[in-house]
Amino acid sequence: MWQSAWVHPIERLRYVARAGGFDQLDLAREAADALGALWGESAEMVNACRRMLHHHPLAGSLWVMATRVLISSDARTATWEFLDELAADSTSEHVASALPEAATVAVVGWPDLALQKIHKRSDVSVRVIDAYGEGAGFARSLLEQGVKVEEVPFTGLGQACSTADVVIIDAEAAGPRALVAPAGSYAAAVCGVNGGKQTWAVVGHGRALPEPYFNLVEDRLTMENPLEADDEIVPISAVSSVIGPNGLADSNRGMREDCVVAAELLRLGI
């Protein structure tokens, strides 16, 4: 009987679209609601977490939430505490405050975290490089907040990044040596660095994974045709700095880890 209560909510997560800037906090809330029918059912919870990550392997926050759920003696409390942490993440505040005065910023696609607080900087302008067809939507969203915006077609990526003051790469998940970001982010980072510009990888709370988890994320990406994939691996060496909940740091300092490893999650499945 538990399966009829569980399969439909978990299957619902398969249809959460990227379009319109659907962010990882929203996705984590959806996942928490889907898992809610299983509190106290440890074996079923393991299967549900594996299934969830099978459908959304690139969302770092889901790996961290699933780990919290499985290692805690009180899964319900662990889940809601983690959601509160995501909601209180100060990463976007650090991005806004760390930008140079009157900076021109280049971003790819619709970053769900990095520019959440950019409206607080009236001196900053943003170049939105189209990806997934989301550029126009994100640009409108920023304009509605009073941000100065320039839409850039994907063909203008090189010039947009090499002449910006800061190139921002919004990581969906990160590991010790690399991160996952929208396709085009690697080129954006290289153009920024080669142009002598600051290039920041934004790794919000809950997105920095231990190496065994990130290896699984990389494996999932290699199953796709890398020339057609919506996401790609960007080496940490391709960025000058990493910015997260603790502020801006040199990329050579190494990546933090936002959770331990739950052995049950090293084998995903449906």
Secondary structure as UniProt FT lines:
FT   HELIX           2..12
FT   HELIX           13..15
FT   TURN            19..21
FT   HELIX           24..35
FT   HELIX           36..38
FT   TURN            39..40
FT   HELIX           42..55
FT   TURN            57..58
FT   HELIX           60..71
FT   HELIX           75..87
FT   HELIX           91..98
FT   TURN            101..102
FT   STRAND          104..108
FT   TURN            114..117
FT   HELIX           118..120
FT   TURN            122..123
FT   STRAND          125..129
FT   TURN            132..133
FT   HELIX           135..144
FT   TURN            145..146
FT   STRAND          148..152
FT   HELIX           154..156
FT   HELIX           157..162
FT   STRAND          166..170
FT   STRAND          173..174
FT   STRAND          178..182
FT   TURN            183..184
FT   HELIX           185..194
FT   TURN            195..196
FT   STRAND          198..202
FT   TURN            205..206
FT   HELIX           211..222
FT   TURN            226..228
FT   STRAND          231..235
FT   HELIX           236..238
FT   STRAND          241..244
FT   TURN            245..246
FT   STRAND          247..250
FT   HELIX           251..253
FT   HELIX           263..266
//
